[in-house]
């Protein structure tokens, strides 16, 4: 049942229409029942004991109505209807309406209904009884009174009267609910009509039986309580089973099934509110995942973990609003369904309250346990119109919150790796890896519909000497319909699936094979390959690299792997194990995008790194931004102190090149030297390249040294254009 405040309230924007309908039903009930009620005083003295017994049972029955499982809003089934319908058949409309009104008043008092609700319930029952009386009149005056035998025609009339009662009562109540809460009238009516026929219809058909019992012997009337009690007990048991099926047995909160039902029930109401421009027409699904729950389970056992989940459930129930639903989905995942919101800001406020509540340690047996949580938010209708879509998008937002460390995040399409476009791109990527694989020539498959993956290479140049010391291998995919796929988008799509493993295997195979081709042509070249966190979770990549180096008879120093700080922090223990194996093979490891993640000095000390790469975002701005320049200087000094080589990415102009030289940076790459290019173009570029040598250290950044012998040996060509007159670099 609803909370008392909600049972007796009407949304302000719906109040005029709803109360207008209530007034109309009340007026109609008074119009059709006024005369029978006015004649009632004269009729009371003639009413037999059977009437008074039925009246008493009607009032007592409604004091404790049936509550069947899984019903909302109009949830009770009232036993009084079988008695008042029998009174209608035997003694007329006036007595039936009066008894029904008393029964409604008793229930309204016990349920703490407001007066308007009791008045409406009495009026809608009065209209239903009046409709039944009109049909019952077809059997003729007194057809059901004074006889212990009913003809088949009388039974048919009684069934018709019951049908009229049900039609008027059900349509009136259903329309009132739609006017009060919104949604589509016919959808709601169709969904509940089966239950109405099987429950209230069965009670109504007891009416003729009670009429006959009253004529034979009034003592038979109480016997109807036996089947009614049986129905009541079955309804109670079914309700308990339904309630248990929708509750989490550990925390007592609602479970996934309850959440699905609640969202399905709330969507029509919010859709109707949205159509009418109501300010509180939004609904939000908040998905919560505990951040450190696994550590508690591993360290203290599952019993303590279960107690912690119970405590988390209690805290969530305390911070949400009364109308919000708190759900445990399973494991350490919880959800909150927040209804009647004005927008994302209000949903964020609830999420922030949840995060704040979980920030306080939970004390169990005197031991404070620090858990915390991350909350993802999906809004209806912006982010989905059903349970599955809202949950999927809330899950994406929750992982965004974890990645950023903000605690809460609202769903953003650009963070979703499961959009139809990205899923299609992922499918094409899997196909292109298969089609362009080693056995593609034997398969006879066409590649026109998925394009081809190739590797581009960008030179890495020693700043002080201008010597090309290596290249970075960069993935490129020209899709026949999408054009050149953005590399960042490509990696985002792949790294969330098992396709990342296939992609890395393909890249490593292509790069090692290309190094061997260069070696056969007399070019000794070190190539750096980027790998993801997925690649480092197992030792498979170390096995693959060892096998490929042996197959092509290459030195391990000719291959270098680049990992990001994010990959390092995702699972330091497993990452360290894989990196240690690669280091034992002799493959160097570079820490890419240094300064943009969360790695600590501890990791720099204990990891077998040979190189750190300064992220291009700092290098691009160092000539104009003192903060960026300070970061670059600090990284160079730190790396040199630890004995690590420093590579600067994104070097695109003369000023940055000279400043890096003055700061003592070892290696640089960027468009200042050359753009990424295919392997065959790289060979031609190397043949034309002439080393770029800056002036002596200490020269003001970007300015030539007038006291020196002259300007730098060579002012560079525009970015990406080699010097055709230059010879190959010294090796």
KOLMAR-485091 format. One line per 3 residues: number of its first residue (from 1); their letters; for each residue x, y, z of C-alpha. Coordinates in steps of 0.2 Angstrom, whole numbers, plus 2048, in hexadecimal, padded with zeros to 3 digits. Example, Ala and Ser with C-alpha at 12.3 -4.5 7.8 and 13.67 -1.06 7.14 Angstrom:
REM KOLMAR-485091
1) as) 83E,7EA,827  844,7FB,824
This chain:
REM KOLMAR-485091
1) xxx) 800,800,800  805,812,7FE  80B,81D,80C
4) xxx) 7FD,826,814  803,837,80E  803,830,7FC
7) xxx) 7F2,827,7FE  7EA,838,802  7F3,843,7F6
10) xxx) 7F0,849,7E4  7FD,851,7D9  7FA,864,7D9
13) xxx) 7F9,864,7C6  7EC,856,7C6  7E1,85D,7D4
16) xxx) 7D4,867,7C9  7D0,858,7BD  7D0,84B,7CB
19) xxx) 7C5,854,7D7  7BA,859,7C9  7B7,847,7C6
22) xxx) 7B5,843,7D8  7A8,850,7D9  79F,84A,7CA
25) xxx) 79E,838,7D0  798,83E,7E1  78A,848,7D9
28) xxx) 785,83A,7CD  784,82E,7DC  779,83A,7E6
31) xxx) 76E,83C,7D7  76B,829,7D4  76A,824,7E7
34) xxx) 761,833,7EF  750,82C,7ED  754,81A,7F4
37) xxx) 75E,822,802  74F,82E,807  744,81F,807
40) xxx) 74F,815,812  749,81B,823  738,814,81F
43) xxx) 73F,804,81A  74A,800,829  73D,7F9,834
46) xxx) 738,7EC,827  74A,7E6,824  74C,7D4,82B
49) xxx) 75A,7CD,836  763,7C6,826  766,7D8,820
52) xxx) 76D,7DD,831  779,7CE,831  77F,7D2,820
55) xxx) 781,7E4,824  78C,7E0,833  796,7D3,829
58) xxx) 799,7E0,81B  7A0,7ED,828  7AB,7E1,831
61) xxx) 7B1,7DA,820  7B7,7EB,81A  7C0,7EE,82A
64) xxx) 7CD,7E1,824  7CC,7E0,811  7D6,7D4,806
67) xxx) 7E7,7DA,800  7EC,7D0,7F1  7FE,7CF,7EB
70) xxx) 807,7DB,7E0  7F9,7E8,7DF  7FC,7FB,7E1
73) xxx) 7F0,80A,7E5  7E0,800,7E3  7E6,7F1,7EC
76) xxx) 7D8,7EB,7F8  7CA,7E0,7F4  7BB,7E3,800
79) xxx) 7B0,7D5,806  7A2,7E1,809  79D,7E1,7F6
82) xxx) 796,7CF,7F7  78A,7D4,806  785,7E5,7FF
85) xxx) 781,7DD,7EE  776,7D0,7F6  76E,7DE,800
88) xxx) 76B,7E7,7F0  763,7D8,7E8  758,7D4,7F7
91) xxx) 753,7E5,7FE  757,7F2,7F2  763,800,7EE
94) xxx) 761,80B,7FD  766,7FE,80A  775,7F8,800
97) xxx) 77C,80A,7FD  77A,80E,810  783,7FE,815
100) xxx) 791,800,809  793,812,80E  795,80D,820
103) xxx) 7A2,7FF,81B  7AC,80C,811  7AC,818,820
106) xxx) 7B3,80B,82C  7C1,806,820  7C5,819,81C
109) xxx) 7C6,81C,82F  7D2,80D,831  7DC,811,822
112) xxx) 7DD,824,827  7D6,82A,816  7D1,83C,814
115) xxx) 7BF,840,812  7BF,843,800  7C5,831,7FD
118) xxx) 7B8,829,808  7AB,834,7FF  7B1,82E,7EE
121) xxx) 7B1,81C,7F3  7A0,81D,7F9  79A,825,7EA
124) xxx) 7A2,819,7DD  79A,80B,7E7  78A,813,7E7
127) xxx) 78A,815,7D4  790,803,7D2  781,7FD,7DC
130) xxx) 775,808,7D3  77B,801,7C2  778,7EF,7CA
133) xxx) 767,7F4,7D0  762,7FA,7BF  767,7E9,7B7
136) xxx) 75F,7DF,7C6  74F,7E8,7C3  74D,7DF,7B2
139) xxx) 748,7CF,7BD  739,7D9,7C3  735,7E0,7D4
142) xxx) 739,7D5,7E3  740,7C7,7D8  74E,7C3,7E4
145) xxx) 744,7C6,7F4  739,7BA,7FE  73E,7AA,7F4
148) xxx) 74A,79D,7F7  74A,798,7E5  751,7A2,7D6
151) xxx) 74D,79E,7C4  75B,79D,7B7  756,7AE,7B0
154) xxx) 758,7B6,7C2  769,7AF,7C3  76D,7B6,7B2
157) xxx) 767,7C7,7B7  771,7C6,7C7  781,7C2,7BD
160) xxx) 77D,7D1,7B2  77A,7DC,7C1  78B,7D7,7C8
163) xxx) 793,7DB,7B7  78B,7EC,7B7  792,7EF,7C9
166) xxx) 7A3,7EA,7C3  7A3,7F4,7B3  79E,804,7BC
169) xxx) 7A9,802,7CB  7B9,7FD,7C2  7B8,80A,7B5
172) xxx) 7B4,818,7C1  7C3,813,7CD  7CF,810,7BE
175) xxx) 7CB,821,7B7  7CD,82A,7C8  7DE,822,7CA
178) xxx) 7E3,827,7B8  7DD,839,7BC  7E7,839,7CC
181) xxx) 7F7,831,7C7  7F8,832,7B4  7FB,825,7A7
184) xxx) 7F0,81E,79A  7DF,819,7A0  7DC,80A,794
187) xxx) 7ED,802,797  7EA,802,7AA  7D8,7FC,7A9
190) xxx) 7DC,7EE,79D  7EB,7E9,7A9  7E0,7E7,7B8
193) xxx) 7CF,7E1,7B1  7D4,7CE,7B3  7D7,7D0,7C5
196) xxx) 7C7,7DA,7C8  7BD,7CC,7C0  7C4,7BE,7CA
199) xxx) 7C4,7C7,7DB  7B5,7D3,7DC  7AB,7CA,7CF
202) xxx) 7AC,7BA,7DA  7A6,7C4,7E9  797,7CB,7E0
205) xxx) 792,7BA,7DA  790,7B5,7EC  782,7C1,7EE
208) xxx) 774,7B6,7E6  77A,7A8,7F1  778,7B3,801
211) xxx) 767,7B9,7FB  761,7A6,7FA  76A,7A3,80B
214) xxx) 761,7B1,813  750,7AA,80D  754,798,813
217) xxx) 75C,79C,824  765,7AC,829  771,7A1,833
220) xxx) 778,79B,822  77F,7AC,81E  78E,7AC,82A
223) xxx) 794,79C,821  799,7A7,813  7A7,7AD,81E
226) xxx) 7B0,79C,81C  7B4,79E,80A  7B7,7B0,80C
229) xxx) 7C4,7AC,81A  7CC,79F,80E  7CD,7AC,801
232) xxx) 7D4,7B8,80D  7E2,7AC,813  7E6,7A7,801
235) xxx) 7E8,7B9,7FD  7F2,7BD,80C  7FE,7AE,808
238) xxx) 7FF,7B3,7F6  803,7C5,7FB  811,7BF,807
241) xxx) 818,7B5,7FA  818,7C3,7ED  81F,7CF,7FA
244) xxx) 82D,7C2,7FE  830,7C0,7EB  833,7D3,7EA
247) xxx) 83E,7D5,7F9  851,7D2,7FB  852,7C5,808
250) xxx) 862,7CC,810  85E,7DF,811  84B,7DF,811
253) xxx) 84C,7EB,803  843,7EA,7F2  84B,7DF,7E5
256) xxx) 84E,7DF,7D3  83C,7D8,7CF  834,7E6,7DA
259) xxx) 83E,7F3,7D1  839,7ED,7C0  826,7ED,7C5
262) xxx) 828,7FF,7CD  830,806,7BE  823,7FF,7B2
265) xxx) 816,806,7BE  81E,817,7BF  822,81A,7AC
268) xxx) 810,81D,7A7  80D,82A,7B5  81D,833,7B1
271) xxx) 819,833,79E  808,83A,7A2  810,848,7AD
274) xxx) 81D,84B,79F  80F,84E,792  806,85A,79E
277) xxx) 816,864,7A1  817,860,7B3  827,866,7BB
280) xxx) 82A,856,7C5  828,84A,7B6  83A,842,7B7
283) xxx) 83E,832,7BF  850,82C,7C3  858,81B,7C5
286) xxx) 867,81C,7D0  873,80E,7D0  87F,80C,7DF
289) xxx) 88F,801,7DF  899,800,7EF  8AB,804,7EC
292) xxx) 8B4,7F9,7F9  8A8,7EB,7FD  8B3,7DD,7F5
295) xxx) 8C1,7E2,801  8B5,7DF,810  8AF,7CF,80A
298) xxx) 8C1,7C8,806  8C8,7CF,817  8BA,7CC,823
301) xxx) 8AF,7BE,81B  89E,7BE,813  894,7BF,824
304) xxx) 89C,7D0,828  899,7D5,815  886,7D0,817
307) xxx) 885,7DB,827  88D,7E9,81E  880,7E8,810
310) xxx) 872,7E8,81C  879,7F8,824  87B,800,813
313) xxx) 869,7FC,80F  863,805,81F  86E,814,81B
316) xxx) 866,815,80A  855,814,810  858,822,81C
319) xxx) 85F,82F,810  852,82D,801  841,835,800
322) xxx) 832,82B,807  82B,828,7F5  83C,821,7EE
325) xxx) 83F,80F,7ED  84F,807,7F3  854,7F7,7EB
328) xxx) 862,7EA,7ED  866,7E3,7DC  872,7D6,7E2
331) xxx) 884,7D5,7E9  889,7E7,7EE  87E,7F0,7E1
334) xxx) 870,7FA,7E7  863,805,7DD  858,813,7E2
337) xxx) 849,818,7D7  845,82A,7DA  834,830,7D3
340) xxx) 82D,841,7D0  83D,84B,7CD  83F,85B,7C5
343) xxx) 84F,856,7BC  861,850,7BD  866,85C,7CA
346) xxx) 859,855,7D7  85F,843,7D3  871,849,7D6
349) xxx) 86C,850,7E7  865,83F,7EC  875,836,7E5
352) xxx) 880,842,7EF  876,83E,7FF  879,82C,7FC
355) xxx) 88C,82E,7F9  88D,839,809  884,82C,813
358) xxx) 890,81E,80E  89F,829,811  89D,826,823
361) xxx) 8A5,816,829  89A,808,82E  89E,801,83F
364) xxx) 89C,7EE,841  8A2,7E6,851  8AC,7F6,855
367) xxx) 8B5,7F5,844  8B2,804,839  8B0,7FF,827
370) xxx) 8B3,80B,819  8A8,807,80A  8A2,816,800
373) xxx) 899,815,7EF  897,81B,7DE  886,820,7D7
376) xxx) 881,820,7C5  871,829,7C0  865,826,7B1
379) xxx) 856,831,7AE  845,82E,7A7  841,832,799
382) xxx) 852,839,793  85C,829,796  84F,81B,794
385) xxx) 83D,817,795  83E,805,79D  847,7FC,7AB
388) xxx) 854,7F4,7A0  85A,804,797  85A,80E,7A7
391) xxx) 864,801,7B0  870,7FF,7A2  873,812,7A1
394) xxx) 874,814,7B4  881,807,7B3  88B,810,7A7
397) xxx) 88A,820,7B1  88F,817,7C1  89F,811,7B9
400) xxx) 8A2,823,7B3  8A1,828,7C6  8AD,81B,7CA
403) xxx) 8BA,820,7BD  8B9,832,7C1  8B8,830,7D4
406) xxx) 8AA,83D,7D5  89E,831,7DE  88F,835,7D3
409) xxx) 88D,836,7C0  87E,839,7B4  87D,82E,7A5
412) xxx) 886,836,796  884,82E,785  897,831,781
415) xxx) 89C,826,78F  891,817,78A  89A,80A,781
418) xxx) 88A,800,77E  881,80C,772  87A,804,762
421) xxx) 888,80E,758  896,808,763  88F,7F6,763
424) xxx) 88F,7F6,750  8A0,7FD,750  8A6,7F0,75C
427) xxx) 89E,7E2,750  8A7,7EA,741  8B8,7EA,74B
430) xxx) 8B6,7D8,74F  8B3,7D4,73D  8C1,7DE,737
433) xxx) 8CD,7D6,743  8C7,7C5,73C  8C7,7CA,72A
436) xxx) 8D8,7D2,72A  8DF,7C5,735  8ED,7B9,730
439) xxx) 8E1,7AD,727  8D7,7BA,71E  8DE,7B5,70D
442) xxx) 8D8,7A3,70F  8C7,7A8,715  8C2,7B1,705
445) xxx) 8B8,7BE,70E  8B7,7D0,708  8BD,7DE,713
448) xxx) 8B4,7EC,70A  8A6,7ED,716  8B1,7EF,726
451) xxx) 8C1,7F7,720  8D2,7F3,725  8DD,7F6,735
454) xxx) 8EE,7FD,732  8FC,803,73D  903,815,73C
457) xxx) 914,819,743  919,82A,74B  92C,82D,74D
460) xxx) 933,830,75E  943,83B,75E  950,83E,76A
463) xxx) 94F,851,76E  962,854,771  968,84C,761
466) xxx) 959,84B,755  95C,838,753  94C,82E,750
469) xxx) 94D,821,75E  93C,818,75C  92A,819,756
472) xxx) 919,818,75E  90D,80C,756  8FC,814,754
475) xxx) 8EC,80A,74F  8E2,810,740  8D2,80A,739
478) xxx) 8CA,811,729  8B8,80B,729  8AF,80B,718
481) xxx) 8A0,814,71F  8A6,81D,72E  8B7,823,727
484) xxx) 8C6,824,732  8C0,81E,743  8C7,828,751
487) xxx) 8D4,81E,75B  8CD,823,76C  8BC,81E,767
490) xxx) 8C3,80D,760  8CC,809,770  8BD,80E,77B
493) xxx) 8B2,802,771  8BE,7F4,772  8C5,7F5,783
496) xxx) 8B4,7F1,78B  8B3,7E0,782  8BD,7D1,77E
499) xxx) 8C1,7D9,76D  8CF,7E3,776  8D9,7D3,778
502) xxx) 8D7,7CF,765  8DC,7E1,761  8EB,7E0,76B
505) xxx) 8F1,7D0,764  8EF,7D7,753  8F8,7E7,757
508) xxx) 907,7DD,75F  908,7D1,750  908,7DF,743
511) xxx) 915,7EA,74D  921,7DC,750  920,7D6,73E
514) xxx) 923,7E8,738  932,7EA,744  939,7DA,73C
517) xxx) 936,7E1,72A  93F,7F1,72F  94E,7E7,736
520) xxx) 94F,7DD,726  950,7ED,71D  95E,7F3,728
523) xxx) 954,7FF,733  955,7FB,746  946,803,74D
526) xxx) 93E,802,75F  92B,802,75E  91F,806,76C
529) xxx) 90E,7FE,76E  900,804,779  8F7,7F7,783
532) xxx) 8E7,7F8,78E  8E3,7F2,79F  8DA,7E3,798
535) xxx) 8EB,7DD,790  8F4,7DE,7A1  8E8,7D4,7AB
538) xxx) 8EF,7C4,7A5  900,7BE,79F  8FA,7BA,78E
541) xxx) 902,7CA,786  913,7C5,78E  912,7B4,786
544) xxx) 90D,7BB,775  91B,7C8,775  928,7BB,77A
547) xxx) 922,7AF,76C  922,7BC,75F  933,7C3,763
550) xxx) 93A,7B1,762  931,7AE,752  938,7BD,749
553) xxx) 949,7BC,752  947,7CE,759  950,7D6,768
556) xxx) 943,7DA,776  94A,7EC,777  942,7EF,766
559) xxx) 931,7EE,76D  929,7F9,77B  918,7F9,783
562) xxx) 90F,809,789  903,808,797  8F8,816,79E
565) xxx) 8F7,81B,7B0  8E4,816,7B0  8E9,804,7AB
568) xxx) 8F6,804,7B9  8EA,809,7C6  8DC,7FE,7C1
571) xxx) 8E4,7EE,7C8  8F6,7F2,7CE  8FA,7E0,7D4
574) xxx) 8F5,7D7,7C4  8FD,7E5,7B9  90D,7E4,7C2
577) xxx) 90E,7D1,7C0  90C,7D3,7AD  918,7E1,7AC
580) xxx) 925,7D8,7B6  924,7C9,7A9  926,7D5,79B
583) xxx) 935,7DD,7A3  93D,7CC,7A6  93B,7C9,793
586) xxx) 944,7D9,790  935,7E4,789  936,7F6,790
589) xxx) 926,7FD,798  921,810,796  915,819,7A1
592) xxx) 90A,822,794  900,832,797  909,836,7A7
595) xxx) 902,843,7B2  8EF,840,7AD  8EC,831,7B9
598) xxx) 8EE,82D,7CB  8FF,823,7CB  909,826,7DB
601) xxx) 91C,827,7DE  91A,815,7E6  915,80E,7D4
604) xxx) 923,818,7CB  930,810,7D8  92A,7FE,7D7
607) xxx) 925,7FC,7C5  933,7F7,7B8  930,806,7AE
610) xxx) 93D,80D,7A1  933,81C,79B  926,829,79F
613) xxx) 91C,832,792  916,844,796  904,846,790
616) xxx) 902,851,781  8F5,85C,78A  903,863,794
619) xxx) 910,864,786  904,86D,77B  901,87B,787
622) xxx) 912,87C,78F  918,88B,784  90A,896,78A
625) xxx) 904,88F,79A  910,890,7A9  906,882,7B2
628) xxx) 909,876,7A4  91B,87B,7A3  91D,878,7B5
631) xxx) 915,866,7B4  920,862,7A5  930,868,7AF
634) xxx) 92B,85E,7BE  928,84E,7B5  938,84F,7AC
637) xxx) 942,852,7BC  939,844,7C5  93B,838,7B7
640) xxx) 94E,83C,7B5  950,83A,7C8  948,828,7C7
643) xxx) 953,824,7B8  945,824,7AB  945,82A,79A
646) xxx) 939,838,796  92F,839,786  924,849,782
649) xxx) 915,846,777  90C,853,76D  91B,85E,768
652) xxx) 914,868,75A  91F,878,759  930,87F,75B
655) xxx) 92D,888,76C  928,877,774  937,86E,76C
658) xxx) 943,87A,773  93B,87B,784  93C,868,786
661) xxx) 94E,869,781  952,876,78E  949,86C,79B
664) xxx) 953,85C,797  945,851,78F  94C,842,787
667) xxx) 940,83E,778  932,847,770  925,842,763
670) xxx) 918,84D,75A  913,855,74A  922,861,74C
673) xxx) 92C,852,746  920,847,73C  90E,842,73C
676) xxx) 90A,82F,73E  90C,826,72E  90B,815,727
679) xxx) 91A,80A,728  920,80C,715  91E,81F,717
682) xxx) 929,81E,726  937,816,71D  937,824,710
685) xxx) 936,831,71E  945,82A,726  94F,82B,716
688) xxx) 94B,83D,715  94C,842,727  95A,84D,72D
691) xxx) 95D,84E,741  956,85E,749  963,865,756
694) xxx) 95E,873,761  96A,880,769  974,87E,779
697) xxx) 96A,87C,789  965,88B,793  95F,895,784
700) xxx) 94F,89E,788  941,893,782  93D,896,76F
703) xxx) 94B,8A2,76D  95B,89F,763  96C,8A1,76D
706) xxx) 974,8B1,765  984,8AD,76F  985,89C,767
709) xxx) 98E,898,757  97D,89A,74E  96B,894,74E
712) xxx) 967,882,74F  96E,877,742  95D,877,739
715) xxx) 94D,880,73B  940,873,739  934,871,72A
718) xxx) 921,873,72D  91A,865,739  91A,854,730
721) xxx) 924,859,721  935,851,720  945,859,719
724) xxx) 947,851,708  959,856,707  95E,84E,717
727) xxx) 966,83D,718  961,82E,724  964,830,736
730) xx) 973,828,73E  970,818,746
